[in-house]
Amino acid sequence: MKSEAAKHYVQLLAIVAGTAVLFSLLWQVPYIFTVIGFSAWAFFGHLITADDDAPGGWSNPDGSLPFPWVELTVKGAVLAGLCAVAVFFPVVRSLGGAQ
């Protein structure tokens, strides 16, 4: 079961990375900003739809599922980490996009 989950996450990561490279080359944007955009989309999308996961919400009408704080925290930490990399390591901002 764990190997299936790991395989799923590796495939998802490969799809996101490939799409980020494609979009960066298409729009002439450095890779880090495209990845930050994807991360922000995931984090803010989760934040906006958080009420759906709350007890009585669309995804949890009977309140039997706990609120996914861990997922939201991980998405926020990834977004903050990517932004920190972009700020503190200027060489990363020059990779990809317009060369």
VMD Tcl script that draws the C-alpha trace (Angstrom):
set ca {
  {0.00 0.00 0.00}
  {2.80 2.46 0.84}
  {4.56 1.74 -2.42}
  {1.39 2.64 -4.33}
  {1.15 5.95 -2.47}
  {4.83 6.66 -3.07}
  {4.42 5.83 -6.76}
  {1.45 8.19 -6.95}
  {3.42 11.05 -5.36}
  {6.40 10.47 -7.64}
  {4.12 10.56 -10.69}
  {2.42 13.72 -9.42}
  {5.78 15.38 -8.79}
  {6.98 14.42 -12.28}
  {3.84 15.88 -13.86}
  {4.13 19.14 -11.89}
  {7.85 19.46 -12.66}
  {7.33 18.75 -16.36}
  {4.48 21.23 -16.57}
  {6.54 23.84 -14.72}
  {9.39 23.44 -17.19}
  {6.98 23.64 -20.13}
  {5.25 26.78 -18.79}
  {8.59 28.40 -17.91}
  {9.88 27.90 -21.43}
  {6.58 28.92 -23.01}
  {6.20 32.15 -21.03}
  {9.92 32.90 -20.51}
  {9.62 32.83 -16.71}
  {12.29 31.37 -14.39}
  {11.48 27.89 -13.08}
  {11.28 28.95 -9.44}
  {8.46 31.42 -10.12}
  {6.43 28.83 -12.00}
  {6.84 26.36 -9.14}
  {5.93 29.09 -6.63}
  {2.80 29.75 -8.69}
  {1.78 26.09 -8.53}
  {2.48 25.99 -4.80}
  {0.50 29.17 -4.17}
  {-2.37 27.77 -6.22}
  {-2.43 24.60 -4.08}
  {-2.15 26.48 -0.78}
  {-4.68 29.23 -1.45}
  {-7.06 26.81 -3.16}
  {-7.00 24.65 -0.05}
  {-7.44 27.73 2.15}
  {-10.39 29.04 0.12}
  {-12.18 25.70 0.18}
  {-11.31 24.92 3.82}
  {-14.91 25.37 4.90}
  {-15.87 22.40 2.70}
  {-13.67 20.12 4.84}
  {-15.01 21.43 8.14}
  {-17.70 19.44 9.96}
  {-21.00 20.08 8.19}
  {-19.26 21.25 5.02}
  {-19.66 19.92 1.49}
  {-16.92 17.30 1.76}
  {-17.68 16.39 5.38}
  {-21.46 16.67 5.93}
  {-21.62 14.33 8.93}
  {-18.45 15.69 10.57}
  {-16.76 12.29 10.72}
  {-13.50 13.40 9.08}
  {-10.97 15.56 10.93}
  {-10.03 18.89 9.41}
  {-6.89 18.47 7.24}
  {-4.62 20.83 9.21}
  {-1.54 18.78 8.39}
  {-2.06 19.06 4.63}
  {-2.66 22.81 4.87}
  {0.43 23.25 7.05}
  {2.61 21.25 4.65}
  {1.37 23.25 1.66}
  {2.08 26.50 3.52}
  {5.55 25.33 4.55}
  {6.39 24.31 0.96}
  {5.22 27.70 -0.33}
  {7.23 29.55 2.33}
  {10.30 27.42 1.59}
  {10.10 28.07 -2.14}
  {9.71 31.81 -1.54}
  {12.71 31.74 0.81}
  {14.79 29.94 -1.81}
  {13.83 32.58 -4.39}
  {14.77 35.41 -2.03}
  {17.95 34.07 -0.45}
  {19.46 32.34 -3.48}
  {19.38 34.80 -6.41}
  {21.11 32.33 -8.74}
  {17.95 30.20 -8.67}
  {15.96 33.11 -10.12}
  {18.16 33.01 -13.22}
  {17.45 29.37 -14.08}
  {14.99 28.74 -16.91}
  {12.76 31.08 -18.80}
  {14.46 33.88 -20.72}
  {18.12 33.00 -21.18}
}
mol new
graphics top color blue
foreach p $ca { graphics top sphere $p radius 0.5 }
foreach p [lrange $ca 0 end-1] q [lrange $ca 1 end] { graphics top cylinder $p $q radius 0.2 }
display resetview
